[in-house]
Amino acid sequence: MAEKVFKGKVKARVIELRFATSGKLAGIFKERGDIVKKGDLVGSLDKTLFQLELDRQLGDYEKKRSEFEIFNLQKKEITDDLTKYLKTGEQAELNISVKEVELAKTKLDQINLFSPIDGIIIDDSDLVPGVYITPASSPIKILDNSSYSFEIEIEQNDLPMFLNPRPMTIKIPGLEKTYTGNSKLIIPSLNSKLLVEIELQDNTGLILGLEGEAY
């Protein structure tokens, strides 16, 4: 009896990369088709406003700290409840100022967008320097090189074949190489299809969306 053949296609995870804050795009350093490594700088926002905000918060902190030190010099000893509460208020304002500086610095650090994975840019949203973007708009999509798999659709009668992981061989028309891998658990889909993902041992030469057969 001939071994059953299952049709399927190459799948891979696509990561949507977005800026964490709104601003004017200063530079885009990786475009569609570019290969990226984990940690590569992909783009950055104009830092002018973020730097001004940090400088303002640093100035406010210095003011609050000076006021706190002056208060301590004037009230070296706490002799009544009023002085105690006043000092508590001064300390609270200083603590808030410290947090405001930290928040402004965090926002400044977020103007740079780095790739979290090794992959290839498949969509750069046609970004160009000078445009204003928000976290909800203009994602940069990166294909994760480590996530390639081959996904097949099976019928209900095939369920017993895939209750446990099994070795599979994949052939892709147009590619001379034969790929191998192991099936994973059955994936129920929203459209009632039964899908099985085959984890590939090697993805050299594969392209997202290529169709083929597995047996």
Secondary structure, 3 states (H helix, E strand, C coil): CCCCCEEEEEECCEEEECCCCCEEEEEECCCCCCEECCCCEEEEECCHHHHHHHHHHHHHHHHHHHHHHHHHHHCCCCCCHHHHHHHHHHHHHHHHHHHHHHHHHHHHHCCEEECCCCEEEEECCCCCCCCEECCCCCCEEEEEHHHCEEEEEECHHHHHHHCCCCEEEEECCCCCCEEEEEEEEEEECCCCCEEEEEEECCCCCCCCCCEEEEC
